[in-house]
Amino acid sequence: MRSRALLLALICVLPLPAGAAEPEEAARALNALRAEKNRPPLGWSAVLERAAAAHAQDMAARGYFSHQGADGSSAGTRARAAGYGWCFVAENIAKGQPDLASVMAAWDASRGHRKNMLARDAREFALARAPGNIWVMLLARPGC
């Protein structure tokens, strides 16, 4: 019984796949937008995915919604903590959109979020979703 309760608790805080989307589906959606503006396509980063998922999980578990982590962290410090050495990083967050198409449309309609998705310096990205439809997209460029 106790292990069943623990499993249920874990399921409630673990991220769901990005709108039940595979990385390829998220990449198609983002890169279609980028292609419209003659931007090169971005590749998927498993390291950025870990950082995005951790932030989405934390917001869902602690009941907040912010670019600043509960520990005061920024998108950049979370990406570095996950092992991503970056020279450019940007973050989009959203809450409530039920699927990938909805969250992409919302970000596309927002000047700041759209700017992040079209950033010339970005080379890689990741997208995660946590319970409550809390979405986190990280866009970044490694190294430099």
Helices and strands as residue ranges (DSSP letters): H 2-13, G 18-20, H 23-36, E 43-44, H 46-62, H 75-81, E 86-95, H 100-108, H 111-117, E 124-130, E 134-142
